[in-house]
């Protein structure tokens, strides 16, 4: 029996939010940044894209 592969949406966060997130709650794996977030299945690492805000 094969399990269905879940499509995970990449969340966008600002560079300031990435900087303010404590290092215990963020990581980079193979160049992809992740943050620890509460989901419907408990806490998990969610992929994020850091966007630079224009001033």
N, C-alpha and C positions, 0 to 999 in steps of 0.2 A: 504494500500500500504506500503510495507516494503522498507526501504532505504537500499542501498547496504552498507556493512561495508567496509570501506577503510583500506587496509593494509598499515601501516606506517612503512617505513624503519627507523631503529634506526641508527642515524649518530654517527660516532666515532670521538671524539676530544681528544686532549692530556690533561694531567693533568695541564700543564702550561696554556693552553688556557682556561680551566675551571676556574683556579685561577684568570686569568687576566680579565675574563668577569665580568662586574659590577653586583652587587647583584640585581639591578632592572631588569636585563635581563636574570636571571636564577632562577630556583627553583627546589625543590625536592618534588614530590608528591608520597606518598606511596612507598618510596624508589627508585623511578625512577627519574632520573635527566632530566630536560628540559631546553632548552634555547629558547629565543625569536628570531625567524628568519623570514625574508621576504620570503613568498611563493607566488605561483600563485594566491592565494585567499586573499592576504594581509598578515599581520603579524600574526603569531601563535606560540604556544609553540611546539617545535619539540623535541621528545625524543632523548637523547644522551647517549652514553656509554663512560665513561672516561677511556682511556687506558694509562698505564704508559709506558713511552718511556725508552728503554734501552740505557745506556750510553756506 
